[in-house]
C-alpha cells in the first residue's frame, strides 16, 4: 500500500522532470521508510540532480506521506 502511495506522488512529479528530458523510476520502498529511486534521462547526468532529488522529489513525498523518512538515489 505504501508503494502505491509513493507511485501516486511520483506521478505528480514526473511531468516536471519529463519537460526537461528526465524522469524518475521507483526502485523500492523499504520497510524503514526509505524510498529508493533511479533518476534517468537528463536527470541521471544532471549536476543539479541531488538538489532535484532532495528539494523536489523527497520534499514532496515526505509532505504527502509522513511515514517516509528519506528518498535516496540508486
mmCIF file of the N, C-alpha and C atoms, coordinates in Angstrom:
data_MODEL
# 
_entry.id   MODEL 
# 
loop_
_atom_site.group_PDB 
_atom_site.id 
_atom_site.type_symbol 
_atom_site.label_atom_id 
_atom_site.label_alt_id 
_atom_site.label_comp_id 
_atom_site.label_asym_id 
_atom_site.label_entity_id 
_atom_site.label_seq_id 
_atom_site.pdbx_PDB_ins_code 
_atom_site.Cartn_x 
_atom_site.Cartn_y 
_atom_site.Cartn_z 
_atom_site.occupancy 
_atom_site.B_iso_or_equiv 
_atom_site.pdbx_formal_charge 
_atom_site.auth_seq_id 
_atom_site.auth_comp_id 
_atom_site.auth_asym_id 
_atom_site.auth_atom_id 
_atom_site.pdbx_PDB_model_num 
ATOM 1   N N  . UNK A 1 1  ? 0.829  -1.200 0.000   1.00 0.00 ? 1  UNK A N  1 
ATOM 2   C CA . UNK A 1 1  ? 0.000  0.000  0.000   1.00 0.00 ? 1  UNK A CA 1 
ATOM 3   C C  . UNK A 1 1  ? 0.868  1.257  0.000   1.00 0.00 ? 1  UNK A C  1 
ATOM 4   N N  . UNK A 1 2  ? 1.945  1.249  0.760   1.00 0.00 ? 2  UNK A N  1 
ATOM 5   C CA . UNK A 1 2  ? 2.844  2.399  0.796   1.00 0.00 ? 2  UNK A CA 1 
ATOM 6   C C  . UNK A 1 2  ? 3.466  2.632  -0.575  1.00 0.00 ? 2  UNK A C  1 
ATOM 7   N N  . UNK A 1 3  ? 3.799  1.546  -1.262  1.00 0.00 ? 3  UNK A N  1 
ATOM 8   C CA . UNK A 1 3  ? 4.394  1.659  -2.603  1.00 0.00 ? 3  UNK A CA 1 
ATOM 9   C C  . UNK A 1 3  ? 3.432  2.375  -3.549  1.00 0.00 ? 3  UNK A C  1 
ATOM 10  N N  . UNK A 1 4  ? 2.149  2.047  -3.468  1.00 0.00 ? 4  UNK A N  1 
ATOM 11  C CA . UNK A 1 4  ? 1.166  2.680  -4.333  1.00 0.00 ? 4  UNK A CA 1 
ATOM 12  C C  . UNK A 1 4  ? 1.052  4.175  -4.035  1.00 0.00 ? 4  UNK A C  1 
ATOM 13  N N  . UNK A 1 5  ? 1.133  4.536  -2.760  1.00 0.00 ? 5  UNK A N  1 
ATOM 14  C CA . UNK A 1 5  ? 1.078  5.952  -2.389  1.00 0.00 ? 5  UNK A CA 1 
ATOM 15  C C  . UNK A 1 5  ? 2.276  6.701  -2.973  1.00 0.00 ? 5  UNK A C  1 
ATOM 16  N N  . UNK A 1 6  ? 3.468  6.092  -2.871  1.00 0.00 ? 6  UNK A N  1 
ATOM 17  C CA . UNK A 1 6  ? 4.673  6.722  -3.400  1.00 0.00 ? 6  UNK A CA 1 
ATOM 18  C C  . UNK A 1 6  ? 4.560  6.863  -4.916  1.00 0.00 ? 6  UNK A C  1 
ATOM 19  N N  . UNK A 1 7  ? 4.076  5.831  -5.586  1.00 0.00 ? 7  UNK A N  1 
ATOM 20  C CA . UNK A 1 7  ? 3.908  5.897  -7.041  1.00 0.00 ? 7  UNK A CA 1 
ATOM 21  C C  . UNK A 1 7  ? 2.940  7.011  -7.430  1.00 0.00 ? 7  UNK A C  1 
ATOM 22  N N  . UNK A 1 8  ? 1.896  7.205  -6.648  1.00 0.00 ? 8  UNK A N  1 
ATOM 23  C CA . UNK A 1 8  ? 0.929  8.267  -6.934  1.00 0.00 ? 8  UNK A CA 1 
ATOM 24  C C  . UNK A 1 8  ? 1.576  9.648  -6.817  1.00 0.00 ? 8  UNK A C  1 
ATOM 25  N N  . UNK A 1 9  ? 2.410  9.832  -5.795  1.00 0.00 ? 9  UNK A N  1 
ATOM 26  C CA . UNK A 1 9  ? 3.102  11.112 -5.637  1.00 0.00 ? 9  UNK A CA 1 
ATOM 27  C C  . UNK A 1 9  ? 4.108  11.307 -6.768  1.00 0.00 ? 9  UNK A C  1 
ATOM 28  N N  . UNK A 1 10 ? 4.840  10.257 -7.112  1.00 0.00 ? 10 UNK A N  1 
ATOM 29  C CA . UNK A 1 10 ? 5.809  10.371 -8.207  1.00 0.00 ? 10 UNK A CA 1 
ATOM 30  C C  . UNK A 1 10 ? 5.119  10.730 -9.522  1.00 0.00 ? 10 UNK A C  1 
ATOM 31  N N  . UNK A 1 11 ? 3.904  10.240 -9.726  1.00 0.00 ? 11 UNK A N  1 
ATOM 32  C CA . UNK A 1 11 ? 3.190  10.557 -10.966 1.00 0.00 ? 11 UNK A CA 1 
ATOM 33  C C  . UNK A 1 11 ? 2.883  12.052 -11.065 1.00 0.00 ? 11 UNK A C  1 
ATOM 34  N N  . UNK A 1 12 ? 2.826  12.741 -9.928  1.00 0.00 ? 12 UNK A N  1 
ATOM 35  C CA . UNK A 1 12 ? 2.622  14.196 -9.928  1.00 0.00 ? 12 UNK A CA 1 
ATOM 36  C C  . UNK A 1 12 ? 3.924  14.929 -10.249 1.00 0.00 ? 12 UNK A C  1 
ATOM 37  N N  . UNK A 1 13 ? 5.067  14.334 -9.888  1.00 0.00 ? 13 UNK A N  1 
ATOM 38  C CA . UNK A 1 13 ? 6.374  14.962 -10.077 1.00 0.00 ? 13 UNK A CA 1 
ATOM 39  C C  . UNK A 1 13 ? 6.916  14.711 -11.481 1.00 0.00 ? 13 UNK A C  1 
ATOM 40  N N  . UNK A 1 14 ? 6.601  13.555 -12.052 1.00 0.00 ? 14 UNK A N  1 
ATOM 41  C CA . UNK A 1 14 ? 7.164  13.139 -13.339 1.00 0.00 ? 14 UNK A CA 1 
ATOM 42  C C  . UNK A 1 14 ? 7.001  14.164 -14.461 1.00 0.00 ? 14 UNK A C  1 
ATOM 43  N N  . UNK A 1 15 ? 5.847  14.798 -14.636 1.00 0.00 ? 15 UNK A N  1 
ATOM 44  C CA . UNK A 1 15 ? 5.725  15.752 -15.752 1.00 0.00 ? 15 UNK A CA 1 
ATOM 45  C C  . UNK A 1 15 ? 6.759  16.876 -15.696 1.00 0.00 ? 15 UNK A C  1 
ATOM 46  N N  . UNK A 1 16 ? 7.086  17.355 -14.494 1.00 0.00 ? 16 UNK A N  1 
ATOM 47  C CA . UNK A 1 16 ? 8.090  18.407 -14.349 1.00 0.00 ? 16 UNK A CA 1 
ATOM 48  C C  . UNK A 1 16 ? 9.454  17.909 -14.837 1.00 0.00 ? 16 UNK A C  1 
ATOM 49  N N  . UNK A 1 17 ? 9.807  16.697 -14.458 1.00 0.00 ? 17 UNK A N  1 
ATOM 50  C CA . UNK A 1 17 ? 11.089 16.128 -14.858 1.00 0.00 ? 17 UNK A CA 1 
ATOM 51  C C  . UNK A 1 17 ? 11.110 15.818 -16.353 1.00 0.00 ? 17 UNK A C  1 
ATOM 52  N N  . UNK A 1 18 ? 9.998  15.313 -16.866 1.00 0.00 ? 18 UNK A N  1 
ATOM 53  C CA . UNK A 1 18 ? 9.926  14.937 -18.278 1.00 0.00 ? 18 UNK A CA 1 
ATOM 54  C C  . UNK A 1 18 ? 10.010 16.156 -19.198 1.00 0.00 ? 18 UNK A C  1 
ATOM 55  N N  . UNK A 1 19 ? 9.554  17.303 -18.737 1.00 0.00 ? 19 UNK A N  1 
ATOM 56  C CA . UNK A 1 19 ? 9.678  18.537 -19.538 1.00 0.00 ? 19 UNK A CA 1 
ATOM 57  C C  . UNK A 1 19 ? 11.134 18.888 -19.810 1.00 0.00 ? 19 UNK A C  1 
ATOM 58  N N  . UNK A 1 20 ? 12.014 18.479 -18.882 1.00 0.00 ? 20 UNK A N  1 
ATOM 59  C CA . UNK A 1 20 ? 13.437 18.760 -19.037 1.00 0.00 ? 20 UNK A CA 1 
ATOM 60  C C  . UNK A 1 20 ? 14.209 17.565 -19.585 1.00 0.00 ? 20 UNK A C  1 
ATOM 61  N N  . UNK A 1 21 ? 13.506 16.549 -20.073 1.00 0.00 ? 21 UNK A N  1 
ATOM 62  C CA . UNK A 1 21 ? 14.158 15.399 -20.676 1.00 0.00 ? 21 UNK A CA 1 
ATOM 63  C C  . UNK A 1 21 ? 14.583 14.323 -19.697 1.00 0.00 ? 21 UNK A C  1 
ATOM 64  N N  . UNK A 1 22 ? 14.081 14.372 -18.476 1.00 0.00 ? 22 UNK A N  1 
ATOM 65  C CA . UNK A 1 22 ? 14.445 13.378 -17.467 1.00 0.00 ? 22 UNK A CA 1 
ATOM 66  C C  . UNK A 1 22 ? 13.238 12.624 -16.974 1.00 0.00 ? 22 UNK A C  1 
ATOM 67  N N  . UNK A 1 23 ? 13.474 11.798 -15.980 1.00 0.00 ? 23 UNK A N  1 
ATOM 68  C CA . UNK A 1 23 ? 12.382 11.040 -15.361 1.00 0.00 ? 23 UNK A CA 1 
ATOM 69  C C  . UNK A 1 23 ? 12.888 10.408 -14.073 1.00 0.00 ? 23 UNK A C  1 
ATOM 70  N N  . UNK A 1 24 ? 11.973 9.873  -13.303 1.00 0.00 ? 24 UNK A N  1 
ATOM 71  C CA . UNK A 1 24 ? 12.309 9.172  -12.062 1.00 0.00 ? 24 UNK A CA 1 
ATOM 72  C C  . UNK A 1 24 ? 11.576 7.846  -12.066 1.00 0.00 ? 24 UNK A C  1 
ATOM 73  N N  . UNK A 1 25 ? 12.287 6.795  -11.652 1.00 0.00 ? 25 UNK A N  1 
ATOM 74  C CA . UNK A 1 25 ? 11.695 5.461  -11.549 1.00 0.00 ? 25 UNK A CA 1 
ATOM 75  C C  . UNK A 1 25 ? 11.761 5.010  -10.093 1.00 0.00 ? 25 UNK A C  1 
ATOM 76  N N  . UNK A 1 26 ? 10.679 4.459  -9.606  1.00 0.00 ? 26 UNK A N  1 
ATOM 77  C CA . UNK A 1 26 ? 10.663 3.898  -8.258  1.00 0.00 ? 26 UNK A CA 1 
ATOM 78  C C  . UNK A 1 26 ? 11.346 2.542  -8.288  1.00 0.00 ? 26 UNK A C  1 
ATOM 79  N N  . UNK A 1 27 ? 12.341 2.352  -7.429  1.00 0.00 ? 27 UNK A N  1 
ATOM 80  C CA . UNK A 1 27 ? 13.030 1.071  -7.326  1.00 0.00 ? 27 UNK A CA 1 
ATOM 81  C C  . UNK A 1 27 ? 12.384 0.240  -6.232  1.00 0.00 ? 27 UNK A C  1 
ATOM 82  N N  . UNK A 1 28 ? 12.297 0.804  -5.029  1.00 0.00 ? 28 UNK A N  1 
ATOM 83  C CA . UNK A 1 28 ? 11.689 0.071  -3.923  1.00 0.00 ? 28 UNK A CA 1 
ATOM 84  C C  . UNK A 1 28 ? 11.320 1.031  -2.793  1.00 0.00 ? 28 UNK A C  1 
ATOM 85  N N  . UNK A 1 29 ? 10.405 0.591  -1.960  1.00 0.00 ? 29 UNK A N  1 
ATOM 86  C CA . UNK A 1 29 ? 10.065 1.288  -0.721  1.00 0.00 ? 29 UNK A CA 1 
ATOM 87  C C  . UNK A 1 29 ? 10.422 0.328  0.407   1.00 0.00 ? 29 UNK A C  1 
ATOM 88  N N  . UNK A 1 30 ? 11.412 0.694  1.209   1.00 0.00 ? 30 UNK A N  1 
ATOM 89  C CA . UNK A 1 30 ? 11.881 -0.161 2.293   1.00 0.00 ? 30 UNK A CA 1 
ATOM 90  C C  . UNK A 1 30 ? 10.942 -0.072 3.494   1.00 0.00 ? 30 UNK A C  1 
ATOM 91  N N  . UNK A 1 31 ? 10.946 -1.087 4.314   1.00 0.00 ? 31 UNK A N  1 
ATOM 92  C CA . UNK A 1 31 ? 10.072 -1.121 5.489   1.00 0.00 ? 31 UNK A CA 1 
ATOM 93  C C  . UNK A 1 31 ? 10.440 -0.056 6.523   1.00 0.00 ? 31 UNK A C  1 
ATOM 94  N N  . UNK A 1 32 ? 11.678 0.464  6.454   1.00 0.00 ? 32 UNK A N  1 
ATOM 95  C CA . UNK A 1 32 ? 12.092 1.501  7.405   1.00 0.00 ? 32 UNK A CA 1 
ATOM 96  C C  . UNK A 1 32 ? 11.760 2.913  6.925   1.00 0.00 ? 32 UNK A C  1 
ATOM 97  N N  . UNK A 1 33 ? 10.985 3.029  5.841   1.00 0.00 ? 33 UNK A N  1 
ATOM 98  C CA . UNK A 1 33 ? 10.561 4.336  5.362   1.00 0.00 ? 33 UNK A CA 1 
ATOM 99  C C  . UNK A 1 33 ? 11.514 4.993  4.391   1.00 0.00 ? 33 UNK A C  1 
ATOM 100 N N  . UNK A 1 34 ? 12.444 4.228  3.836   1.00 0.00 ? 34 UNK A N  1 
ATOM 101 C CA . UNK A 1 34 ? 13.379 4.766  2.845   1.00 0.00 ? 34 UNK A CA 1 
ATOM 102 C C  . UNK A 1 34 ? 12.881 4.388  1.454   1.00 0.00 ? 34 UNK A C  1 
ATOM 103 N N  . UNK A 1 35 ? 12.763 5.397  0.599   1.00 0.00 ? 35 UNK A N  1 
ATOM 104 C CA . UNK A 1 35 ? 12.350 5.190  -0.784  1.00 0.00 ? 35 UNK A CA 1 
ATOM 105 C C  . UNK A 1 35 ? 13.599 5.234  -1.651  1.00 0.00 ? 35 UNK A C  1 
ATOM 106 N N  . UNK A 1 36 ? 13.759 4.226  -2.512  1.00 0.00 ? 36 UNK A N  1 
ATOM 107 C CA . UNK A 1 36 ? 14.895 4.201  -3.434  1.00 0.00 ? 36 UNK A CA 1 
ATOM 108 C C  . UNK A 1 36 ? 14.375 4.449  -4.840  1.00 0.00 ? 36 UNK A C  1 
ATOM 109 N N  . UNK A 1 37 ? 14.987 5.443  -5.498  1.00 0.00 ? 37 UNK A N  1 
ATOM 110 C CA . UNK A 1 37 ? 14.577 5.807  -6.849  1.00 0.00 ? 37 UNK A CA 1 
ATOM 111 C C  . UNK A 1 37 ? 15.794 5.843  -7.763  1.00 0.00 ? 37 UNK A C  1 
ATOM 112 N N  . UNK A 1 38 ? 15.510 5.810  -9.062  1.00 0.00 ? 38 UNK A N  1 
ATOM 113 C CA . UNK A 1 38 ? 16.549 5.940  -10.072 1.00 0.00 ? 38 UNK A CA 1 
ATOM 114 C C  . UNK A 1 38 ? 16.176 7.135  -10.955 1.00 0.00 ? 38 UNK A C  1 
ATOM 115 N N  . UNK A 1 39 ? 17.093 8.086  -11.056 1.00 0.00 ? 39 UNK A N  1 
ATOM 116 C CA . UNK A 1 39 ? 16.883 9.216  -11.955 1.00 0.00 ? 39 UNK A CA 1 
ATOM 117 C C  . UNK A 1 39 ? 17.424 8.817  -13.324 1.00 0.00 ? 39 UNK A C  1 
ATOM 118 N N  . UNK A 1 40 ? 16.628 9.025  -14.357 1.00 0.00 ? 40 UNK A N  1 
ATOM 119 C CA . UNK A 1 40 ? 17.008 8.598  -15.698 1.00 0.00 ? 40 UNK A CA 1 
ATOM 120 C C  . UNK A 1 40 ? 16.920 9.760  -16.683 1.00 0.00 ? 40 UNK A C  1 
ATOM 121 N N  . UNK A 1 41 ? 17.412 9.523  -17.885 1.00 0.00 ? 41 UNK A N  1 
ATOM 122 C CA . UNK A 1 41 ? 17.403 10.560 -18.911 1.00 0.00 ? 41 UNK A CA 1 
ATOM 123 C C  . UNK A 1 41 ? 18.309 11.706 -18.502 1.00 0.00 ? 41 UNK A C  1 
ATOM 124 N N  . UNK A 1 42 ? 17.879 12.916 -18.774 1.00 0.00 ? 42 UNK A N  1 
ATOM 125 C CA . UNK A 1 42 ? 18.678 14.096 -18.437 1.00 0.00 ? 42 UNK A CA 1 
ATOM 126 C C  . UNK A 1 42 ? 18.921 14.203 -16.941 1.00 0.00 ? 42 UNK A C  1 
ATOM 127 N N  . UNK A 1 43 ? 18.001 13.704 -16.131 1.00 0.00 ? 43 UNK A N  1 
ATOM 128 C CA . UNK A 1 43 ? 18.166 13.775 -14.668 1.00 0.00 ? 43 UNK A CA 1 
ATOM 129 C C  . UNK A 1 43 ? 19.304 12.889 -14.184 1.00 0.00 ? 43 UNK A C  1 
ATOM 130 N N  . UNK A 1 44 ? 19.580 11.813 -14.899 1.00 0.00 ? 44 UNK A N  1 
ATOM 131 C CA . UNK A 1 44 ? 20.614 10.887 -14.485 1.00 0.00 ? 44 UNK A CA 1 
ATOM 132 C C  . UNK A 1 44 ? 22.010 11.475 -14.539 1.00 0.00 ? 44 UNK A C  1 
ATOM 133 N N  . UNK A 1 45 ? 22.214 12.441 -15.432 1.00 0.00 ? 45 UNK A N  1 
ATOM 134 C CA . UNK A 1 45 ? 23.548 13.017 -15.594 1.00 0.00 ? 45 UNK A CA 1 
ATOM 135 C C  . UNK A 1 45 ? 23.604 14.503 -15.252 1.00 0.00 ? 45 UNK A C  1 
ATOM 136 N N  . UNK A 1 46 ? 22.537 15.052 -14.768 1.00 0.00 ? 46 UNK A N  1 
ATOM 137 C CA . UNK A 1 46 ? 22.475 16.482 -14.458 1.00 0.00 ? 46 UNK A CA 1 
ATOM 138 C C  . UNK A 1 46 ? 23.240 16.789 -13.175 1.00 0.00 ? 46 UNK A C  1 
ATOM 139 N N  . UNK A 1 47 ? 24.055 17.842 -13.185 1.00 0.00 ? 47 UNK A N  1 
ATOM 140 C CA . UNK A 1 47 ? 24.772 18.206 -11.965 1.00 0.00 ? 47 UNK A CA 1 
ATOM 141 C C  . UNK A 1 47 ? 23.835 18.687 -10.844 1.00 0.00 ? 47 UNK A C  1 
ATOM 142 N N  . UNK A 1 48 ? 22.637 19.044 -11.176 1.00 0.00 ? 48 UNK A N  1 
ATOM 143 C CA . UNK A 1 48 ? 21.663 19.502 -10.181 1.00 0.00 ? 48 UNK A CA 1 
ATOM 144 C C  . UNK A 1 48 ? 20.762 18.371 -9.682  1.00 0.00 ? 48 UNK A C  1 
ATOM 145 N N  . UNK A 1 49 ? 21.054 17.132 -10.064 1.00 0.00 ? 49 UNK A N  1 
ATOM 146 C CA . UNK A 1 49 ? 20.163 16.021 -9.721  1.00 0.00 ? 49 UNK A CA 1 
ATOM 147 C C  . UNK A 1 49 ? 20.012 15.815 -8.218  1.00 0.00 ? 49 UNK A C  1 
ATOM 148 N N  . UNK A 1 50 ? 21.053 16.086 -7.443  1.00 0.00 ? 50 UNK A N  1 
ATOM 149 C CA . UNK A 1 50 ? 20.946 15.934 -5.989  1.00 0.00 ? 50 UNK A CA 1 
ATOM 150 C C  . UNK A 1 50 ? 19.950 16.933 -5.423  1.00 0.00 ? 50 UNK A C  1 
ATOM 151 N N  . UNK A 1 51 ? 19.978 18.148 -5.934  1.00 0.00 ? 51 UNK A N  1 
ATOM 152 C CA . UNK A 1 51 ? 19.011 19.159 -5.480  1.00 0.00 ? 51 UNK A CA 1 
ATOM 153 C C  . UNK A 1 51 ? 17.597 18.772 -5.899  1.00 0.00 ? 51 UNK A C  1 
ATOM 154 N N  . UNK A 1 52 ? 17.456 18.268 -7.116  1.00 0.00 ? 52 UNK A N  1 
ATOM 155 C CA . UNK A 1 52 ? 16.142 17.815 -7.576  1.00 0.00 ? 52 UNK A CA 1 
ATOM 156 C C  . UNK A 1 52 ? 15.632 16.695 -6.685  1.00 0.00 ? 52 UNK A C  1 
ATOM 157 N N  . UNK A 1 53 ? 16.519 15.756 -6.365  1.00 0.00 ? 53 UNK A N  1 
ATOM 158 C CA . UNK A 1 53 ? 16.133 14.621 -5.536  1.00 0.00 ? 53 UNK A CA 1 
ATOM 159 C C  . UNK A 1 53 ? 15.654 15.081 -4.167  1.00 0.00 ? 53 UNK A C  1 
ATOM 160 N N  . UNK A 1 54 ? 16.413 15.944 -3.496  1.00 0.00 ? 54 UNK A N  1 
ATOM 161 C CA . UNK A 1 54 ? 16.086 16.356 -2.136  1.00 0.00 ? 54 UNK A CA 1 
ATOM 162 C C  . UNK A 1 54 ? 15.000 17.437 -2.089  1.00 0.00 ? 54 UNK A C  1 
ATOM 163 N N  . UNK A 1 55 ? 15.133 18.471 -2.917  1.00 0.00 ? 55 UNK A N  1 
ATOM 164 C CA . UNK A 1 55 ? 14.231 19.623 -2.827  1.00 0.00 ? 55 UNK A CA 1 
ATOM 165 C C  . UNK A 1 55 ? 12.897 19.423 -3.523  1.00 0.00 ? 55 UNK A C  1 
ATOM 166 N N  . UNK A 1 56 ? 12.839 18.555 -4.514  1.00 0.00 ? 56 UNK A N  1 
ATOM 167 C CA . UNK A 1 56 ? 11.572 18.350 -5.218  1.00 0.00 ? 56 UNK A CA 1 
ATOM 168 C C  . UNK A 1 56 ? 10.971 16.987 -4.887  1.00 0.00 ? 56 UNK A C  1 
ATOM 169 N N  . UNK A 1 57 ? 11.712 15.937 -5.177  1.00 0.00 ? 57 UNK A N  1 
ATOM 170 C CA . UNK A 1 57 ? 11.162 14.594 -5.022  1.00 0.00 ? 57 UNK A CA 1 
ATOM 171 C C  . UNK A 1 57 ? 10.970 14.230 -3.550  1.00 0.00 ? 57 UNK A C  1 
ATOM 172 N N  . UNK A 1 58 ? 12.045 14.291 -2.759  1.00 0.00 ? 58 UNK A N  1 
ATOM 173 C CA . UNK A 1 58 ? 11.936 13.908 -1.346  1.00 0.00 ? 58 UNK A CA 1 
ATOM 174 C C  . UNK A 1 58 ? 10.972 14.821 -0.589  1.00 0.00 ? 58 UNK A C  1 
ATOM 175 N N  . UNK A 1 59 ? 11.064 16.107 -0.798  1.00 0.00 ? 59 UNK A N  1 
ATOM 176 C CA . UNK A 1 59 ? 10.197 17.044 -0.075  1.00 0.00 ? 59 UNK A CA 1 
ATOM 177 C C  . UNK A 1 59 ? 8.719  16.778 -0.367  1.00 0.00 ? 59 UNK A C  1 
ATOM 178 N N  . UNK A 1 60 ? 8.401  16.527 -1.624  1.00 0.00 ? 60 UNK A N  1 
ATOM 179 C CA . UNK A 1 60 ? 7.006  16.282 -1.999  1.00 0.00 ? 60 UNK A CA 1 
ATOM 180 C C  . UNK A 1 60 ? 6.503  14.973 -1.408  1.00 0.00 ? 60 UNK A C  1 
ATOM 181 N N  . UNK A 1 61 ? 7.321  13.923 -1.506  1.00 0.00 ? 61 UNK A N  1 
ATOM 182 C CA . UNK A 1 61 ? 6.903  12.628 -0.969  1.00 0.00 ? 61 UNK A CA 1 
ATOM 183 C C  . UNK A 1 61 ? 6.715  12.709 0.543   1.00 0.00 ? 61 UNK A C  1 
ATOM 184 N N  . UNK A 1 62 ? 7.670  13.315 1.258   1.00 0.00 ? 62 UNK A N  1 
ATOM 185 C CA . UNK A 1 62 ? 7.573  13.398 2.716   1.00 0.00 ? 62 UNK A CA 1 
ATOM 186 C C  . UNK A 1 62 ? 6.388  14.258 3.153   1.00 0.00 ? 62 UNK A C  1 
ATOM 187 N N  . UNK A 1 63 ? 6.068  15.277 2.379   1.00 0.00 ? 63 UNK A N  1 
ATOM 188 C CA . UNK A 1 63 ? 4.931  16.139 2.715   1.00 0.00 ? 63 UNK A CA 1 
ATOM 189 C C  . UNK A 1 63 ? 3.622  15.362 2.603   1.00 0.00 ? 63 UNK A C  1 
ATOM 190 N N  . UNK A 1 64 ? 3.496  14.548 1.558   1.00 0.00 ? 64 UNK A N  1 
ATOM 191 C CA . UNK A 1 64 ? 2.251  13.826 1.327   1.00 0.00 ? 64 UNK A CA 1 
ATOM 192 C C  . UNK A 1 64 ? 2.171  12.487 2.053   1.00 0.00 ? 64 UNK A C  1 
ATOM 193 N N  . UNK A 1 65 ? 3.344  11.908 2.371   1.00 0.00 ? 65 UNK A N  1 
ATOM 194 C CA . UNK A 1 65 ? 3.369  10.614 3.062   1.00 0.00 ? 65 UNK A CA 1 
ATOM 195 C C  . UNK A 1 65 ? 4.334  10.738 4.239   1.00 0.00 ? 65 UNK A C  1 
ATOM 196 N N  . UNK A 1 66 ? 3.859  11.194 5.396   1.00 0.00 ? 66 UNK A N  1 
ATOM 197 C CA . UNK A 1 66 ? 4.727  11.474 6.540   1.00 0.00 ? 66 UNK A CA 1 
ATOM 198 C C  . UNK A 1 66 ? 5.551  10.282 7.039   1.00 0.00 ? 66 UNK A C  1 
ATOM 199 N N  . UNK A 1 67 ? 5.096  9.060  6.781   1.00 0.00 ? 67 UNK A N  1 
ATOM 200 C CA . UNK A 1 67 ? 5.846  7.897  7.263   1.00 0.00 ? 67 UNK A CA 1 
ATOM 201 C C  . UNK A 1 67 ? 7.123  7.623  6.468   1.00 0.00 ? 67 UNK A C  1 
ATOM 202 N N  . UNK A 1 68 ? 7.306  8.329  5.352   1.00 0.00 ? 68 UNK A N  1 
ATOM 203 C CA . UNK A 1 68 ? 8.545  8.194  4.578   1.00 0.00 ? 68 UNK A CA 1 
ATOM 204 C C  . UNK A 1 68 ? 9.620  9.033  5.261   1.00 0.00 ? 68 UNK A C  1 
ATOM 205 N N  . UNK A 1 69 ? 10.773 8.415  5.497   1.00 0.00 ? 69 UNK A N  1 
ATOM 206 C CA . UNK A 1 69 ? 11.877 9.076  6.208   1.00 0.00 ? 69 UNK A CA 1 
ATOM 207 C C  . UNK A 1 69 ? 12.855 9.762  5.257   1.00 0.00 ? 69 UNK A C  1 
ATOM 208 N N  . UNK A 1 70 ? 13.160 9.118  4.127   1.00 0.00 ? 70 UNK A N  1 
ATOM 209 C CA . UNK A 1 70 ? 14.099 9.718  3.173   1.00 0.00 ? 70 UNK A CA 1 
ATOM 210 C C  . UNK A 1 70 ? 13.928 9.087  1.793   1.00 0.00 ? 70 UNK A C  1 
ATOM 211 N N  . UNK A 1 71 ? 14.473 9.778  0.805   1.00 0.00 ? 71 UNK A N  1 
ATOM 212 C CA . UNK A 1 71 ? 14.485 9.296  -0.571  1.00 0.00 ? 71 UNK A CA 1 
ATOM 213 C C  . UNK A 1 71 ? 15.934 9.293  -1.015  1.00 0.00 ? 71 UNK A C  1 
ATOM 214 N N  . UNK A 1 72 ? 16.398 8.150  -1.505  1.00 0.00 ? 72 UNK A N  1 
ATOM 215 C CA . UNK A 1 72 ? 17.788 8.044  -1.953  1.00 0.00 ? 72 UNK A CA 1 
ATOM 216 C C  . UNK A 1 72 ? 17.827 7.575  -3.401  1.00 0.00 ? 72 UNK A C  1 
ATOM 217 N N  . UNK A 1 73 ? 18.900 7.988  -4.077  1.00 0.00 ? 73 UNK A N  1 
ATOM 218 C CA . UNK A 1 73 ? 19.103 7.597  -5.463  1.00 0.00 ? 73 UNK A CA 1 
ATOM 219 C C  . UNK A 1 73 ? 19.976 6.352  -5.515  1.00 0.00 ? 73 UNK A C  1 
ATOM 220 N N  . UNK A 1 74 ? 19.613 5.411  -6.364  1.00 0.00 ? 74 UNK A N  1 
ATOM 221 C CA . UNK A 1 74 ? 20.428 4.190  -6.545  1.00 0.00 ? 74 UNK A CA 1 
ATOM 222 C C  . UNK A 1 74 ? 20.899 4.088  -7.977  1.00 0.00 ? 74 UNK A C  1 
# 
